[in-house]
Amino acid sequence: AVGGKEALGSMGNDAALAVLSEYPRQVNDYFKQLFAQVTNPPIDPIREEIVMSLVCPVGPEGNLLADPGPEHSQRLVVRHPVLTLEE
C-alpha cells in the first residue's frame, strides 16, 4: 500500500489468509477482522410500520420485578422522536 496505510475495500478483501500463506506473516495478520462496508437504504417508517416503531421511551426504566409504584410513572413514552410546540 502506498503511504503505509491499509487499502479500503467496499465488498470484501480478496487477499489470501495468513494461515494459508507460504511466506512469513506478522502475528497481527492472523487476527484481522473485516467488516462489510455497504450502504443501506434509508429506513421508511411508513412502509415498514409492521416491523419497526418510532416510539421513544424517555426516562428511567423501572424494575419489572418490583411492585408498581410512583417511580414507574416517571417514564415518558413519546410516539414520535420529534415534538411539536403543543406536546
N, CA, C and O of each residue as an XYZ file, in Angstrom:
348
protein
N       0.842     -1.184      0.000
C       0.000      0.000      0.000
C       0.878      1.234      0.000
O       1.907      1.289      0.673
N       0.462      2.199     -0.749
C       1.212      3.449     -0.831
C       0.997      4.236      0.449
O      -0.140      4.375      0.901
N       2.054      4.746      1.035
C       1.947      5.553      2.242
C       1.840      4.739      3.516
O       1.674      5.318      4.589
N       1.929      3.419      3.442
C       1.892      2.578      4.626
C       0.520      2.421      5.239
O       0.419      2.035      6.403
N      -0.541      2.704      4.503
C      -1.898      2.567      5.037
C      -2.586      1.367      4.405
O      -2.254      0.964      3.290
N      -3.548      0.797      5.127
C      -4.301     -0.326      4.595
C      -5.260      0.161      3.522
O      -5.837      1.244      3.623
N      -5.414     -0.648      2.508
C      -6.359     -0.311      1.451
C      -7.771     -0.559      1.935
O      -8.018     -1.483      2.710
N      -8.698      0.270      1.477
C     -10.109      0.100      1.819
C     -10.806     -0.651      0.697
O     -10.586     -0.370     -0.481
N     -11.634     -1.593      1.064
C     -12.426     -2.320      0.081
C     -13.892     -2.202      0.438
O     -14.241     -2.168      1.618
N     -14.753     -2.138     -0.558
C     -16.157     -1.938     -0.263
C     -16.936     -3.235     -0.122
O     -17.903     -3.274      0.638
N     -16.562     -4.283     -0.813
C     -17.344     -5.512     -0.758
C     -16.541     -6.715     -0.280
O     -17.027     -7.841     -0.392
N     -15.376     -6.536      0.229
C     -14.614     -7.666      0.742
C     -13.144     -7.542      0.420
O     -12.715     -6.599     -0.245
N     -12.392     -8.485      0.889
C     -10.948     -8.491      0.705
C     -10.576     -9.818      0.059
O     -10.896    -10.882      0.588
N      -9.900     -9.754     -1.088
C      -9.544    -10.987     -1.786
C      -8.123    -11.443     -1.475
O      -7.603    -12.325     -2.158
N      -7.488    -10.868     -0.467
C      -6.144    -11.282     -0.084
C      -6.190    -12.671      0.562
O      -7.170    -13.032      1.213
N      -5.133    -13.431      0.373
C      -5.069    -14.778      0.945
C      -4.993    -14.691      2.463
O      -4.438    -13.746      3.022
N      -5.557    -15.686      3.107
C      -5.497    -15.743      4.561
C      -4.062    -15.967      5.003
O      -3.299    -16.663      4.332
N      -3.694    -15.373      6.137
C      -2.331    -15.514      6.640
C      -2.001    -16.968      6.951
O      -0.848    -17.381      6.829
N      -2.995    -17.741      7.349
C      -2.775    -19.147      7.678
C      -2.353    -19.941      6.441
O      -1.567    -20.883      6.550
N      -2.861    -19.574      5.282
C      -2.586    -20.316      4.056
C      -1.381    -19.775      3.281
O      -1.011    -20.329      2.246
N      -0.778    -18.715      3.771
C       0.343    -18.102      3.063
C       1.619    -18.932      3.190
O       1.880    -19.537      4.229
N       2.400    -18.948      2.123
C       3.679    -19.651      2.141
C       4.793    -18.769      2.693
O       5.884    -19.262      2.979
N       4.540    -17.496      2.843
C       5.532    -16.538      3.315
C       5.302    -16.214      4.788
O       4.172    -16.295      5.269
N       6.358    -15.849      5.508
C       6.174    -15.476      6.920
C       5.320    -14.213      7.035
O       5.499    -13.262      6.273
N       4.407    -14.212      7.975
C       3.491    -13.091      8.174
C       3.615    -12.582      9.599
O       4.072    -13.301     10.488
N       3.205    -11.335      9.811
C       3.199    -10.771     11.158
C       2.073    -11.416     11.965
O       1.090    -11.908     11.411
N       2.242    -11.401     13.276
C       1.265    -12.044     14.154
C      -0.111    -11.390     14.010
O      -1.123    -12.090     14.032
N      -0.169    -10.076     13.865
C      -1.467     -9.404     13.791
C      -2.212     -9.729     12.491
O      -3.417     -9.491     12.418
N      -1.551    -10.257     11.476
C      -2.248    -10.652     10.248
C      -3.174    -11.847     10.477
O      -4.130    -12.045      9.727
N      -2.895    -12.636     11.505
C      -3.726    -13.806     11.809
C      -5.025    -13.424     12.527
O      -5.958    -14.224     12.594
N      -5.082    -12.207     13.060
C      -6.236    -11.783     13.859
C      -6.947    -10.592     13.230
O      -7.509     -9.762     13.944
N      -6.930    -10.500     11.931
C      -7.538     -9.373     11.244
C      -9.027     -9.654     11.031
O      -9.402    -10.727     10.558
N      -9.859     -8.694     11.379
C     -11.300     -8.848     11.215
C     -11.769     -7.852     10.163
O     -11.443     -6.666     10.230
N     -12.519     -8.331      9.214
C     -13.025     -7.481      8.145
C     -14.494     -7.172      8.382
O     -15.251     -8.019      8.855
N     -14.888     -5.951      8.047
C     -16.264     -5.526      8.184
C     -16.797     -5.146      6.811
O     -16.087     -4.537      6.010
N     -18.017     -5.498      6.547
C     -18.643     -5.118      5.282
C     -18.946     -3.625      5.315
O     -19.517     -3.123      6.283
N     -18.572     -2.937      4.280
C     -18.832     -1.501      4.172
C     -19.859     -1.308      3.068
O     -19.526     -0.930      1.944
N     -21.104     -1.573      3.409
C     -22.185     -1.498      2.443
C     -23.144     -0.412      2.897
O     -23.468     -0.313      4.080
N     -23.590      0.392      1.963
C     -24.556      1.428      2.321
C     -25.951      0.826      2.309
O     -26.323      0.121      1.371
N     -26.708      1.100      3.335
C     -28.075      0.602      3.456
C     -29.051      1.694      3.039
O     -28.765      2.878      3.218
N     -30.194      1.314      2.487
C     -31.188      2.324      2.135
C     -31.763      2.959      3.402
O     -31.724      2.344      4.467
N     -32.288      4.161      3.304
C     -32.861      4.802      4.486
C     -34.073      4.026      5.008
O     -34.766      3.349      4.248
N     -34.309      4.134      6.288
C     -35.440      3.447      6.902
C     -36.720      4.209      6.569
O     -36.770      5.434      6.677
N     -37.735      3.484      6.170
C     -39.020      4.079      5.823
C     -40.052      3.642      6.859
O     -40.596      2.543      6.750
N     -40.337      4.481      7.871
C     -41.244      4.055      8.946
C     -42.692      3.890      8.492
O     -43.465      3.211      9.168
N     -43.074      4.485      7.379
C     -44.457      4.356      6.919
C     -44.682      2.982      6.302
O     -45.656      2.311      6.644
N     -43.806      2.550      5.404
C     -43.974      1.261      4.731
C     -43.536      0.084      5.586
O     -43.938     -1.051      5.330
N     -42.724      0.338      6.591
C     -42.209     -0.738      7.433
C     -42.763     -0.671      8.852
O     -42.095     -1.099      9.792
N     -43.975     -0.139      9.024
C     -44.519      0.047     10.360
C     -44.815     -1.270     11.065
O     -44.958     -1.290     12.287
N     -44.910     -2.370     10.323
C     -45.170     -3.667     10.953
C     -43.946     -4.137     11.742
O     -44.094     -4.772     12.786
N     -42.744     -3.834     11.255
C     -41.533     -4.362     11.879
C     -40.724     -3.313     12.629
O     -39.702     -3.649     13.227
N     -41.147     -2.059     12.616
C     -40.387     -1.036     13.334
C     -41.321     -0.040     14.000
O     -42.511      0.014     13.691
N     -40.782      0.730     14.898
C     -41.571      1.691     15.648
C     -40.737      2.940     15.884
O     -39.519      2.862     16.039
N     -41.402      4.097     15.912
C     -40.732      5.351     16.217
C     -40.926      5.756     17.671
O     -40.507      6.843     18.069
N     -41.552      4.901     18.470
C     -41.801      5.207     19.876
C     -40.472      5.367     20.603
O     -39.576      4.533     20.473
N     -40.353      6.457     21.376
C     -39.117      6.762     22.096
C     -39.406      6.871     23.590
O     -39.923      7.897     24.033
N     -39.090      5.846     24.380
C     -39.251      5.976     25.830
C     -38.145      6.856     26.401
O     -36.966      6.670     26.098
N     -38.543      7.815     27.230
C     -37.596      8.765     27.819
C     -37.696      8.660     29.335
O     -38.790      8.740     29.894
N     -36.581      8.484     29.988
C     -36.554      8.414     31.445
C     -36.118      7.046     31.925
O     -35.888      6.135     31.129
N     -36.007      6.915     33.241
C     -35.517      5.649     33.797
C     -36.539      4.539     33.645
O     -37.744      4.761     33.761
N     -36.042      3.350     33.386
C     -36.911      2.181     33.282
C     -37.030      1.549     34.660
O     -36.028      1.273     35.321
N     -38.264      1.325     35.083
C     -38.487      0.766     36.407
C     -38.150     -0.710     36.465
O     -38.002     -1.370     35.436
N     -38.032     -1.215     37.673
C     -37.750     -2.630     37.887
C     -39.004     -3.432     37.572
O     -40.047     -3.213     38.189
N     -38.919     -4.354     36.626
C     -40.079     -5.146     36.222
C     -40.518     -6.129     37.301
O     -41.673     -6.555     37.308
N     -39.627     -6.494     38.207
C     -39.953     -7.460     39.243
C     -40.544     -6.820     40.491
O     -41.097     -7.518     41.341
N     -40.432     -5.497     40.611
C     -40.940     -4.802     41.795
C     -42.419     -4.481     41.624
O     -42.944     -4.468     40.511
N     -43.070     -4.227     42.733
C     -44.475     -3.814     42.688
C     -44.568     -2.431     42.050
O     -43.708     -1.584     42.292
N     -45.608     -2.185     41.231
C     -45.755     -0.861     40.604
C     -45.893      0.224     41.664
O     -46.626      0.074     42.642
N     -45.182      1.302     41.449
C     -45.223      2.416     42.391
C     -45.072      3.737     41.661
O     -45.099      3.773     40.431
N     -44.913      4.822     42.403
C     -44.791      6.151     41.774
C     -43.577      6.280     40.855
O     -43.605      7.053     39.897
N     -42.516      5.532     41.139
C     -41.314      5.631     40.297
C     -41.545      5.071     38.896
O     -40.804      5.397     37.969
N     -42.572      4.228     38.735
C     -42.871      3.666     37.418
C     -43.580      4.675     36.514
O     -43.597      4.505     35.295
N     -44.156      5.707     37.090
C     -44.885      6.694     36.284
C     -43.991      7.827     35.811
O     -44.489      8.769     35.193
N     -42.697      7.774     36.075
C     -41.794      8.851     35.674
C     -41.191      8.624     34.292
O     -40.331      9.395     33.864
N     -41.617      7.604     33.603
C     -41.113      7.303     32.262
C     -42.082      7.863     31.238
O     -43.274      7.554     31.267
N     -41.577      8.677     30.342
C     -42.385      9.308     29.304
C     -42.219      8.523     28.009
O     -41.099      8.226     27.595
N     -43.330      8.191     27.377
C     -43.300      7.469     26.110
C     -43.783      8.408     25.022
O     -44.948      8.805     25.008
N     -42.882      8.765     24.105
C     -43.176      9.702     23.027
C     -43.446      8.900     21.765
O     -42.663      8.016     21.418
N     -44.545      9.196     21.069
C     -44.921      8.427     19.874
C     -44.003      8.701     18.691
O     -43.799      7.822     17.853
N     -43.445      9.911     18.609
C     -42.558     10.290     17.509
C     -41.319     10.957     18.102
O     -41.415     11.605     19.145
N     -40.170     10.813     17.468
C     -38.946     11.399     18.026
C     -38.904     12.924     17.927
O     -38.050     13.553     18.550
N     -39.809     13.527     17.156
C     -39.848     14.984     17.021
C     -41.093     15.501     17.718
O     -42.201     15.051     17.425
N     -40.925     16.443     18.640
C     -42.037     17.005     19.392
C     -42.488     18.326     18.778
O     -41.674     19.111     18.291
N     -43.784     18.553     18.811
C     -44.311     19.849     18.370
C     -44.386     20.783     19.571
O     -44.139     20.357     20.700
N     -44.720     22.037     19.347
C     -44.815     23.004     20.442
C     -45.932     22.615     21.411
O     -45.799     22.825     22.616
N     -47.029     22.052     20.905
C     -48.134     21.663     21.776
C     -47.764     20.502     22.684
O     -48.258     20.419     23.808
N     -46.910     19.608     22.221
C     -46.524     18.449     23.014
C     -45.549     18.852     24.094
O     -45.105     18.007     24.872
